[in-house]
Amino acid sequence: MNPDTIDLAILATCAGEKSVSPSDVAEALMPGGHWQSLLPKVKERAIAMMLDGRLEILRKGKPVTDPAAVRGVIRLRAKN
């Protein structure tokens, strides 16, 4: 899947001030099943967007700044 498509889906799913899980984004991109295969790509793009300053990745409710710390349960939130 095209990285730009994933980036747009992340931003659209994070619209407003809410945070979403990477699985929410993957399900939006591939409704009806097989979305689990997209999770690694969504997380990869989320890290790239975080490094570009376009997205916050939250772990235990706090922003993550180190890509190596992006593991376990995370949430995504668009930066204003």
C-alpha positions in Angstrom: 0.0 0.0 0.0 1.2 3.5 -0.9 2.8 5.4 2.1 0.8 8.5 1.2 -2.4 6.6 1.4 -1.5 5.3 4.9 -0.4 8.8 6.0 -3.8 10.3 4.9 -5.7 7.5 6.6 -3.8 8.1 9.9 -4.6 11.8 9.8 -8.2 11.3 8.8 -8.7 8.7 11.6 -7.1 11.0 14.1 -9.2 14.0 13.1 -10.1 16.3 15.9 -8.4 15.9 19.3 -8.9 12.2 19.8 -6.3 9.6 19.8 -6.7 6.3 18.0 -5.0 2.9 17.9 -3.0 1.7 14.9 -5.6 -1.0 14.5 -8.3 1.6 14.0 -6.3 3.0 11.1 -5.6 -0.4 9.6 -9.3 -1.3 9.8 -10.3 2.0 8.1 -7.9 1.1 5.2 -9.0 -2.5 4.8 -12.5 -3.0 6.2 -13.9 -6.4 6.3 -10.8 -8.3 7.5 -7.2 -8.9 6.8 -6.3 -5.5 8.3 -3.8 -7.1 10.7 -1.3 -7.4 7.9 -1.3 -3.6 7.6 -0.3 -3.0 11.3 3.5 -3.0 10.8 3.2 -0.6 7.9 0.8 1.7 9.9 3.3 1.8 12.8 6.2 2.4 10.4 4.4 5.4 8.8 3.3 6.7 12.3 7.0 6.7 13.4 8.0 8.6 10.2 5.2 11.1 10.8 6.2 11.5 14.4 9.8 12.3 13.3 8.4 14.8 10.8 6.5 16.5 13.6 3.0 15.7 12.1 1.9 13.1 14.7 2.2 12.2 18.3 2.6 8.7 19.4 1.3 8.1 22.9 2.4 5.3 25.3 0.5 5.2 28.6 -1.0 8.5 27.8 2.4 10.3 27.4 4.0 11.4 24.1 6.9 9.2 22.9 9.9 11.0 21.3 12.3 8.1 20.8 11.3 5.7 17.9 12.9 2.8 19.9 10.3 3.4 22.6 7.4 2.8 20.2 6.4 -0.7 21.3 3.5 -2.3 23.1 0.2 -0.6 23.2 0.3 2.8 21.6 -2.1 5.5 20.5 -1.8 8.0 17.6 -2.8 11.7 17.8 -2.5 14.3 15.1 -0.5 17.4 16.1 -2.4 20.7 15.9 
